[in-house]
Amino acid sequence: MKVKLSISLDQETVQKVEERLQDGVFRNKSHCIEWAVRKGLEERR
């Protein structure tokens, strides 16, 4: 089940996310951010 969140990001980060969307790397912003959070959490183990 997905949970809706509200987050704030600096403009540079948003721009990088949007570039990845244009490159076709991710389906949408949520997909990109979910991937990044999971990756970050895995690296912290």
N, C-alpha and C positions, 0 to 999 in steps of 0.2 A: 504494500500500500504506500502510495506517495503522500507526503505531507507538504503542504504549501508553506513556504517561508518567505520572509522579506529580508533582504540583505542590502548592504551598502558597499559599493566598491569604488575605488578611485577611477578617474576617467581613463587613465592609461591602461588599467586592467580591463575595463569595459571595451576599449578599443581593440585590445589583443583578442578578447573573446569574439568580437565581431569579425575580426580578420580570419579567425579559424572557421567561423560560420561561412564566410565567403569562399574559403578554400574547400569547403565541403567536408571538413574533418569531423564536424559534429552536426547533429540534426537541428539543434536549437540551443539557446543559452543554458537552459536547465541541464541538458545533456552534458555540455561542456563543463559546467560548474560541478555537477555531480561526479564526473570523471576526475576532475582536479582534486576534489575533497577526498575521494576514495584513495587516489594515488598518494596524497599527502599523509593520510592516516596510515596507509600501508608502510610508508617509508619511516614512520615514527616508531614502528614496532621494534 
